[in-house]
């Protein structure tokens, strides 16, 4: 069994590691092949985490995405945010979300509170 494991630094390294994982797939845990598979998977995950870093959406983007998923209109947001004018202010980034709005959106639409409490992209630019 080869003992040439090294960090994955390039796309070519990644492709070689993926090919070897495919070859080793199904190896029994606790065997040299199974151990090698575990280490390769760990190295691949570390490489991909560095390569594919995504910023979570801002609160308004998250609300818009959830609206699209559920086929909702701005009128459907009124129970969570308030009056039609208030919904417009929030969705146009003129007003931030209050704690109560965040709670209602979290409970009613299942949007993560961690995302809803973030600053909007416009807030960050200001």
Residue pairs with C-beta under 8 A, 6 or more apart in sequence:
1 32
1 33
1 36
2 36
5 36
5 39
5 40
5 43
6 13
7 13
7 43
7 46
7 47
8 14
8 17
8 43
8 44
8 46
8 47
9 47
13 47
14 44
14 47
14 48
17 40
17 43
17 44
17 47
18 44
20 36
20 40
21 37
21 40
21 41
21 44
24 33
24 34
24 36
24 37
24 40
25 37
27 33
27 34
27 36
27 37
28 34
29 38
56 62
56 114
56 115
56 118
57 65
57 115
58 115
58 118
58 119
58 120
58 121
59 97
59 115
59 116
59 117
59 118
59 120
60 90
60 91
60 93
60 120
61 121
62 111
62 112
62 115
62 116
63 77
63 91
63 105
63 109
63 111
64 91
66 72
66 109
66 110
66 111
67 73
67 74
67 76
67 77
70 76
70 109
74 84
74 87
74 88
74 91
75 84
75 87
77 87
77 91
78 84
78 87
79 104
79 108
80 101
80 104
80 105
80 108
80 109
81 87
81 90
81 97
81 101
81 104
81 105
82 101
86 95
88 94
89 95
90 96
90 97
90 101
93 120
93 122
93 123
96 120
96 123
97 105
97 116
97 117
102 113
102 116
102 117
103 113
105 111
105 116
106 112
106 113
106 116
